[in-house]
Amino acid sequence: MKTVRAAAPAKINLTLHITGQRPDGYHLLDSLVAFAKFGDYVTIQAGNTLSLTVEGPEAKGVPSDMANLALKAAALYKTDAGAALTLRKFLPAASGIGGGSSDAAAALRGLSHFHDLPLPDADAILALGADVPVCVAARTARMTGIGDQVEVLPDLPETDIVLVNPRVGVATAAVFGALESKSNAPMPDAIPAWNSTEDMCLWLRSQRNDLEAPALSHAPVIADCLASLNEFGALFARMSGSGATCFGLFESDGFSAKSARKFILDRHPDWWVVNVSLLRSEDLDDYLILSTT
C-alpha cells in the first residue's frame, strides 16, 4: 500500500510587523519567518473517501472534521480517489507557531505527491489562511501583503531554538483587536546576510512583533516565558505570531538550548518546552516528504 508521510514544521515569526489594514479587514504583514526541524506529521494512505484521524501528544481538542485546515486543504484536490489522512500532533494548537497552517501545507504537499498532481492554485491556498503560503514554502522567507507574497531567503546561521508555550490560549482575533496601531513601519527593504547567530540577534532587537504587547495584555504569563528564556541564556527571545508561544535563540553548540529547556521545565513542569534546530535547505528533501510503496 502506498504511503506518503509529510512533515509540518513549526513556523517561527522572528519578526512580525503589522503595516496596515485593507478595507476588507485583512491585515498587511511584514514578517521574517523561519521553520524548525520539528513539528507535526501528516500520513496519507488510500481510502474509499477523504478522511482525517488526529492522534499524538497534542491531539486533544483538535477537530478531525472540516474545521481542520488539513482536511480543508485536502478537499482542494478535485479527484475521485479517496485518501485517508492521519495527523500526528506534536505542536500545541492555536499557539502562534503555525500548527494548523503547517498541517494544511503538509497535506497539500503530501497529496500532490500521493496523487501525482500539481498543488492547487495560489488563491485557493491563500484562502485557507494567511500563513499557509509560507508554510507551503517551508523555507526561511519574508512574508508580506496579506500572506500572499513570499520571498524565499538564504538560510539563516545555524541556530538552536527553545520554544516555550505556557498552555494558555490567546485568541488571534482578540490580539488583533487590542492592537493600538494598525499602520506601523515595515522591516528595512533588504534583510541582511548574517555570519553568526549573535549578529542576527543584534539585528532582530531593532525589529518587532507588533502583536506581542496586545497578546501580553490578554495573557501576562507570556512575559514569564520571555523572562525564563532570557534568564537561562537566550541570546534573543520574542513571542511568535499572535502567541502564546515564545522562542529563544541560542548558539548552535548542542548544549545551551538543551540546558535551558531542562531548567525551564524544572521550574515550569506544566509548560510545553522543546529545543529544536532551524530547518535548512539541505534538510528539505529528506524531511518534508517521505514516501514508501
RAFENQUI-V133468 format. One record per residue. RES is the residue in one small letter. OMEGA is omega as a letter, one per 30 degrees, with the letter a starting at -180 (999 if undefined). NEAR is the number of other ideal C-beta (glycine too) atoms within 8 Angstrom. Layout:
RES&OMEGA&NEAR, RES&OMEGA&NEAR
//
This chain:
m&l&4, k&l&9, t&l&10, v&l&13, r&a&13, a&a&16, a&l&12, a&a&14, p&l&14, a&l&14, k&a&16, i&l&13, n&l&12, l&l&11, t&l&12, l&l&13, h&l&14, i&a&15, t&l&10, g&l&8, q&a&9, r&l&9, p&l&3, d&l&4, g&a&6, y&l&8, h&l&12, l&a&12, l&l&14, d&a&12, s&l&12, l&a&13, v&l&13, a&a&11, f&l&14, a&l&15, k&a&11, f&l&9, g&l&13, d&l&16, y&l&12, v&l&16, t&a&12, i&l&15, q&l&10, a&l&8, g&l&9, n&l&3, t&l&5, l&a&10, s&l&9, l&l&13, t&l&9, v&l&12, e&l&8, g&a&10, p&l&5, e&a&12, a&a&11, k&l&4, g&a&5, v&a&11, p&l&7, s&l&9, d&a&7, m&l&6, a&l&4, n&a&15, l&l&12, a&l&15, l&l&14, k&l&11, a&a&16, a&a&14, a&l&8, l&l&10, y&a&10, k&a&3, t&l&6, d&a&2, a&l&6, g&l&9, a&l&14, a&a&10, l&l&16, t&l&12, l&l&18, r&a&11, k&l&14, f&l&10, l&l&13, p&l&11, a&l&10, a&a&10, s&l&13, g&l&13, i&l&14, g&a&11, g&a&17, g&l&12, s&l&14, s&l&18, d&l&16, a&l&16, a&l&14, a&l&16, a&l&16, l&l&15, r&a&13, g&a&16, l&l&15, s&l&12, h&a&11, f&a&10, h&a&10, d&l&5, l&l&7, p&l&4, l&l&8, p&a&8, d&a&6, a&a&7, d&l&6, a&l&9, i&l&15, l&a&13, a&l&6, l&a&11, g&a&11, a&a&10, d&a&13, v&l&16, p&a&14, v&l&12, c&l&14, v&l&11, a&l&9, a&l&11, r&l&10, t&a&12, a&l&12, r&a&12, m&a&15, t&a&10, g&l&8, i&a&10, g&a&14, d&a&8, q&a&7, v&l&11, e&l&8, v&a&7, l&l&9, p&l&5, d&l&7, l&l&9, p&l&11, e&a&7, t&l&13, d&a&14, i&l&15, v&l&17, l&a&17, v&l&15, n&a&13, p&a&13, r&l&7, v&a&8, g&l&5, v&a&15, a&a&8, t&a&9, a&l&6, a&l&9, v&l&15, f&l&11, g&a&7, a&a&9, l&a&11, e&a&5, s&l&7, k&a&8, s&a&7, n&a&10, a&l&4, p&l&8, m&l&9, p&a&5, d&a&2, a&l&4, i&a&8, p&l&6, a&a&5, w&l&10, n&a&5, s&l&7, t&a&14, e&l&8, d&l&11, m&a&13, c&l&11, l&l&8, w&a&10, l&l&12, r&l&7, s&a&5, q&a&10, r&l&8, n&a&10, d&l&11, l&a&15, e&a&12, a&l&8, p&l&13, a&l&15, l&l&10, s&l&7, h&a&10, a&a&11, p&a&7, v&l&9, i&l&17, a&l&8, d&l&10, c&a&15, l&l&12, a&l&8, s&l&12, l&l&16, n&a&9, e&a&6, f&l&11, g&l&9, a&l&12, l&l&10, f&l&9, a&l&10, r&l&11, m&l&16, s&l&15, g&l&15, s&l&9, g&g&16, a&a&16, t&l&15, c&l&16, f&l&15, g&l&17, l&a&14, f&l&16, e&a&9, s&a&10, d&l&7, g&a&5, f&a&6, s&a&10, a&l&13, k&l&9, s&a&10, a&l&16, r&a&12, k&a&8, f&a&9, i&l&15, l&l&10, d&a&6, r&a&7, h&a&10, p&a&6, d&l&4, w&l&12, w&a&11, v&l&12, v&l&8, n&a&11, v&l&13, s&l&11, l&l&14, l&a&13, r&a&9, s&a&6, e&l&4, d&a&9, l&a&11, d&a&6, d&a&5, y&a&9, l&a&10, i&l&11, l&a&8, s&l&9, t&a&6, t&999&4
//
